[in-house]
Amino acid sequence: MPAIVGAFKVNSVGTSSVLHIGDVLNISPYSEVKTFAGAGSFNTGDGLNIFNQNSVTNTYDRDLVDQPTVLNA
């Protein structure tokens, strides 16, 4: 049964986001990201004490493609 949709306004649609209006069979968004961060970068919480003496982040990556998304449609 088709959906009945009234008026709507889209302010913005970001990268790798989904705008769904009405009926749908399958929604399959995909995204790629590579993050480099040093020691203690993603620590969260109250009252953390982080002691990193000599922190070095190695960003050398020999792979051209880490996780291909070519066939994800």
N, C-alpha and C positions, 0 to 999 in steps of 0.2 A: 504494500500500500504506500503510495507516495506521501511524503510529508508536506504539510502546508506550512510555509515559512513566511512570516510577515517581514516588515522592513527591518533592516539591520545596518549598522555602520561599522566599518573596519578602520581603526585608527592606524594600525601597523601590524605587519606580519614579519616576524624575525626569521633569521636563517634557521633552517631545519625545523621549522614549526609547522603545525597543521591547522588549517582553517576548514572546519567541517560544518556544512549547512545541508540539512535534509538527510535523506537516506544514504547509507554507505554499506558496502560489503566488507571492505578491508582497508584499514589505514596503516601504513607502514613507513613512518619517517626514518631517516637514517642520517648519521652525522659522523664526521671524523675529527679527531683532535689529538694533538700530541703535546704533552705538558712536561716541561723541565723545571724542577724546583730543587733547591738545596735542602740540606738537612734541617729538620724542624719547621719546614714551610707550611705544612698542612696540620699542624697541631692546633687543637681547639680546646677550650675549657677555661676555667677560672683559676688563677694563681699558678700558672705554669712556670717552671724554672728550667730553661733550656740552656745547656752548656755545650756548644760545638766549638772545638778547638780550631781545627783547620778544615773548613767545609769547602769542598770543591764539587761542582756539578758537572759531570761529563756529558756533553751534548753531542758527541760524535756518534752518528748512527749510519751504519753501512747499508741498511735496507732502503731501497727506493720507495717501496710501498709496504707499510706495516700490516694493514688490514684493508684489503680492497673492497670497495662498495660498488663496483661496476655493475654487477648483476642484481643489485637491490633496486627494484623499481616500484 
